[in-house]
Amino acid sequence: MERIYNKLVRDNIPNIIEEKGEIPVTRILDDDTYKIELEKKLNEEYQEVLAATGEDRVEELADMLEIIRALAKLEGKTLQDVIEIADKKNEKRGAFEKKIFLEKVLENN
């Protein structure tokens, strides 16, 4: 029996498949295709975050973080670089802790 996946997987997945006595069929992506597949994976994990709750949600957030780390690396940056930029934006524009929902802005005539 054959199961088709056609998606980017974590580095150890082929070994895990082999340990189960199955044969993974893989290929190595070029950078452009890798970026596209990371973006697809980010969307997949985003959907999983929305569907999950509790500890499952934290697991899915960790998966998203790993994809963000890989995307940053493609841009020549590290996850720490992304976090530092996020911290600077937090200092300048704030975070989302106050739960503010902007409904509209009225012009001051």
C-alpha positions as CSV (number, residue, x, y, z in Angstrom):
1,M,0.0,0.0,0.0
2,E,1.2,3.5,-0.8
3,R,0.3,6.8,1.0
4,I,0.9,10.0,-0.8
5,Y,1.9,13.1,1.2
6,N,3.7,15.5,-1.1
7,K,4.6,17.9,1.7
8,L,7.6,19.2,3.6
9,V,8.4,17.2,6.7
10,R,10.8,17.5,9.6
11,D,14.3,16.1,9.1
12,N,13.9,12.9,11.2
13,I,10.6,11.8,9.6
14,P,12.3,9.6,7.0
15,N,14.2,7.8,9.7
16,I,11.1,7.3,11.8
17,I,9.3,5.8,8.8
18,E,12.2,3.4,8.2
19,E,12.2,2.4,11.8
20,K,8.6,1.3,11.2
21,G,9.8,-1.0,8.4
22,E,8.4,1.3,5.6
23,I,10.3,3.0,2.8
24,P,10.1,6.8,2.5
25,V,10.5,8.3,-1.0
26,T,11.9,11.7,-0.6
27,R,13.8,14.4,-2.5
28,I,15.8,17.5,-1.5
29,L,14.2,20.8,-2.5
30,D,16.0,23.8,-4.1
31,D,15.8,27.1,-2.1
32,D,12.9,28.6,-4.1
33,T,10.7,25.4,-3.8
34,Y,11.7,25.0,-0.1
35,K,10.5,28.6,0.6
36,I,7.2,27.8,-1.1
37,E,6.8,24.6,0.9
38,L,7.6,26.3,4.2
39,E,4.9,28.9,3.5
40,K,2.4,26.1,2.8
41,K,3.5,24.3,6.0
42,L,3.1,27.6,7.9
43,N,-0.5,27.8,6.7
44,E,-1.1,24.1,7.5
45,E,0.2,24.6,11.1
46,Y,-1.8,27.8,11.4
47,Q,-5.0,25.9,10.6
48,E,-4.0,23.3,13.2
49,V,-3.4,26.0,15.8
50,L,-6.9,27.3,15.3
51,A,-8.4,23.8,15.6
52,A,-6.4,22.8,18.7
53,T,-6.9,23.6,22.4
54,G,-4.8,23.3,25.6
55,E,-1.5,21.5,25.4
56,D,-2.3,20.5,21.8
57,R,-2.4,24.1,20.8
58,V,1.0,24.7,22.5
59,E,2.4,21.8,20.4
60,E,1.0,23.3,17.2
61,L,2.5,26.7,18.2
62,A,5.8,25.0,18.6
63,D,5.5,23.6,15.1
64,M,4.8,27.1,13.8
65,L,7.8,28.5,15.6
66,E,10.0,25.9,13.9
67,I,8.8,26.9,10.5
68,I,9.4,30.6,11.4
69,R,12.9,29.6,12.4
70,A,13.4,28.0,9.0
71,L,11.9,31.0,7.1
72,A,14.2,33.4,9.0
73,K,17.2,31.3,8.1
74,L,16.3,31.6,4.5
75,E,16.5,35.4,5.0
76,G,19.9,35.1,6.6
77,K,18.4,35.7,10.1
78,T,18.0,33.6,13.2
79,L,14.9,33.1,15.4
80,Q,16.7,35.3,18.0
81,D,16.8,38.1,15.3
82,V,13.0,37.7,14.8
83,I,12.4,37.8,18.5
84,E,14.6,41.0,18.9
85,I,12.6,42.7,16.1
86,A,9.3,41.6,17.7
87,D,10.6,43.0,21.0
88,K,11.4,46.4,19.4
89,K,8.0,46.5,17.8
90,N,6.5,45.7,21.1
91,E,8.3,48.6,22.7
92,K,7.3,51.0,19.9
93,R,3.7,49.9,19.1
94,G,2.8,47.7,22.1
95,A,1.8,44.0,22.2
96,F,-1.7,42.6,22.2
97,E,-2.1,42.1,26.0
98,K,-4.7,44.8,26.5
99,K,-7.1,43.1,24.0
100,I,-7.8,46.4,22.2
101,F,-10.2,46.1,19.2
102,L,-10.1,49.2,17.0
103,E,-13.6,49.7,15.5
104,K,-13.0,52.8,13.5
105,V,-11.2,56.2,13.4
106,L,-13.1,59.5,13.1
107,E,-11.6,62.5,11.4
108,N,-11.1,65.4,13.7
109,N,-12.5,68.4,11.7
